[in-house]
Amino acid sequence: MLSSSFRFVSSPFISAAVPLSRKIPFQSAIFSYKPLSKSSPFSSTSLIKHTFFSSSSSSSSFSRMSSSQAVASIHDFTVKDARGNDVDLGTYRGKVLLIVNVASQCGLTNSNYTELSKLYEKYKDQGLEILAFPCNQFGAEEPGSNEEILEFACTRFKAEYPIFDKVDVNGDKASPIYKYLKSSKGGLFGDDIKWNFTKFLVNKEGRVVDRYAPTTTPLSIEKDIKKLLA
């Protein structure tokens, strides 16, 4: 039985016991999951977990929050480069950024690395920076050490743009910068990165303005880059 201090509310998707008084010290809502009918246009695979929020908050309290959302822009992050050095991304203020999770043994490797180098060579003097983050989460296609990744990218593809420390882009151990990127621009079928060479385009103020699927080639987004550089 629920205490009289709670009010029961319901929707087609969830039921919740919401505190009536804002003076309750452990203000919380107790959620239960309602399976969707087969006729529902929504997916029934998502599980609504127990969630806690302040009853004095606005409806935005229902939104998914993460620590990465507290930052104002990409420029607030410090990351590790492939040699283990700290890099303050605030040094890229005024630059247009293309951020890519890369892999050395993917079917998309040759085309993406080749076109990324072409883009960088063409626009680096106009303010474009490409930030490459190796990731081994998709088919274990980036198994090498940071040193091996650097040698591969710089020797075979003449990559002159910065390559950073290998990171996770999904899951509990995802890099904070990728949590921020995903929360800023979700994908077509959810926020998670789907595969190697997902791309995020960031403006000069450090805000994410677009996200591109792994199969979107770097040269095909040249027009979007030029708009931000103008």
C-alpha positions, 0 to 999 in steps of 0.5 A: 500500500502507498502512503497517503503522502503519494498521488498515483498517476498513470499514462499509456506507458508508465504508472507512477506514485508522485509525492504530494508534499514538497516537504518530503525529504526523500522526494521520489517517484516510484515507477512501474513499467506497462507493456505496450500493446501490439497495436502501439506504434512505439517499441515495447523493448525499452524498460523504464527503471526506477527513477528519482527526481525532485517534485519541485522540478519542472517537467524537464526532470523527466528528461534523461540527464547526465553529468556531460549535460552540465557542460556548456560546450566541447571546449569544456573537456580535457582529453588524452592524446594518443601519447597520454598527454592532456589536451584542453579542447578549449584550445579549439575555440574558433575552429570547426571540428569534425569528431570521428570514432576511427578503427584500423580494420573496418570495411570503412577504414580506407575510404574514411581515412582517405577522405578525412585527410583530403578534407583536412588538407583542403580546409585546415588553413581555413579553421577545420580540425579533425579529432579522431578517437580510436575505439575497439567496441565495434567488431574489435576492429581497433585492437592495436596500441595507441602507438600502432594506431598512430603509425597506421594512420600517419604512415598509410594515410598521412593523417596530420590531424590529432589522434587521441587516446583509445576510448569507449563511446558506448556503455558505462565506461563511455568517454565523457566527451562522447556522452556529451556528443550523444546527448547533444545529437541523438541518432536515428535509432537512439543515441548510441554510436552504431559503428566505426566512423560516426561523425559529429560536426561542431561549430566554432562555439563548441556546439554540436550542429550535426551527426552523420552515420558511419556510411556518410562519407567525409567528402559528402559533408564538405558543404556543411563544413564550408557553411560553418567555416564561412 
